[in-house]
Amino acid sequence: MRQLVSSIALLAFAAGTTLAQTKKETAEPPAGESFVYGTSGGKPRHLEIHFPPGHDRTRARAPGLILFHGGGWSSGTPTQFRAACAYFASRGMVAATAEYRMLSKDEVAKLPAGESRKRVCVEDARTAIRWMKTNAERLGIDPARIVTGGGSAGGHVSVLATTNPGKLELANPKGPDTSVVAYLLFNPAFAPDDSADPEIDALRYARPGFPPAIVFYGTNDKWKTGWDALRDKLKDQGHETVRVLLAEGQPHGFFNRDPWRTITLIESDRFLEKLGLIVGPPTLTEPGNAEKLMPERVVKSAGSKAIGR
């Protein structure tokens, strides 16, 4: 009996320790350093940047990361990816989460026929990425090793900002471009009706050379059909550097809550480590439960080689 009581106490202690560790890891971190990257709609637009511990901005050339929040192109805040940025900063990246302009209902109603409200979001994202590259020395980052991504609408925004060069880049080809070396995409939202506005249609800009990407979806996410169309076009072009991981039975936005937030960050970490952008195994603890991501497709290709330091 005494042995049974001791065993139960030991199990309770272990469970409590695991729970405390999980709570510690998933607690919201403090805000990063704020920078104004541009102005749109008459308002300054901000990046919240998290730096690695001991980061010497005058000498370091760390890889950069910029993530864009979701919210249907009409709501949401950069705090959605604050925890992700703080984590990847702890892994040696200069990690930013960006706000961007979102039109009001009245502004949307005044748009010309055929022009989507999503355009202003994409244009701000381009500006934010160019700002990071232009200020690479100030931030201590390598402008040739920038990763981007985002959740839902932010995933769409990040892909369009880096595949559709926009008018400014075409007019000034010698300035910093918006190309990136990889994507972290958390159930990106690509819609069939995007084809009505060529400026925000990802299928139009899907070309060979699309960077390596890791993509997360729940199997109950209706937005995945839009991704499937983009994936099929990339596949037809011979692109084989996208890994899709699925969460069984999960809806849109599943990655915002634990255990899935931790699980997707760990998989993102492993993806970036394989590309040579960070070093060593993830420092987050695997959640002690049965929840797992299942690969839809795992393809190895030259695009998965390390990106030189």
FENWOWO-V260352 format. One record per backbone hydrogen bond with DSSP energy under -1.0 kcal/mol. NH is the residue of the N-H (numbers start at 1). CO is the residue of the C=O. If there is no record, write none. Layout:
NH|CO / NH|CO
This chain:
5|1 / 6|2 / 7|3 / 8|4 / 9|5 / 10|6 / 11|7 / 12|8 / 13|9 / 14|10 / 15|11 / 16|12 / 17|13 / 18|14 / 19|15 / 20|16 / 21|17 / 22|18 / 23|19 / 24|20 / 25|21 / 26|22 / 33|49 / 35|47 / 37|45 / 38|45 / 40|43 / 43|40 / 45|38 / 47|35 / 48|97 / 49|33 / 50|95 / 55|52 / 59|56 / 60|56 / 62|140 / 64|145 / 65|94 / 66|147 / 67|96 / 68|149 / 74|71 / 80|77 / 81|78 / 82|79 / 85|81 / 86|82 / 87|83 / 88|84 / 89|85 / 90|86 / 92|89 / 93|88 / 94|63 / 95|50 / 96|65 / 97|48 / 98|67 / 99|46 / 108|104 / 109|105 / 111|108 / 115|112 / 119|116 / 122|118 / 123|119 / 124|120 / 125|121 / 126|122 / 127|123 / 128|124 / 129|125 / 130|126 / 131|127 / 132|128 / 133|129 / 134|130 / 135|131 / 136|133 / 139|135 / 140|136 / 141|136 / 142|62 / 145|142 / 147|64 / 148|182 / 149|66 / 150|184 / 151|68 / 152|186 / 154|151 / 156|152 / 157|153 / 158|154 / 159|155 / 160|156 / 161|157 / 164|160 / 170|166 / 171|167 / 172|168 / 175|172 / 181|146 / 183|212 / 184|148 / 185|214 / 186|150 / 187|216 / 189|152 / 194|191 / 195|192 / 196|193 / 197|194 / 200|197 / 210|207 / 213|241 / 214|183 / 215|243 / 216|185 / 217|245 / 219|247 / 220|250 / 221|218 / 224|221 / 227|223 / 228|224 / 229|225 / 230|226 / 231|227 / 232|228 / 233|229 / 234|230 / 235|231 / 236|232 / 237|233 / 238|235 / 239|234 / 243|213 / 245|215 / 246|294 / 247|217 / 250|247 / 254|251 / 256|253 / 257|254 / 261|257 / 263|259 / 264|260 / 265|261 / 266|262 / 267|263 / 268|264 / 269|265 / 270|266 / 271|267 / 272|268 / 273|269 / 274|270 / 275|271 / 276|273 / 277|272 / 289|287 / 294|246 / 296|244 / 304|301 / 305|302 / 307|275
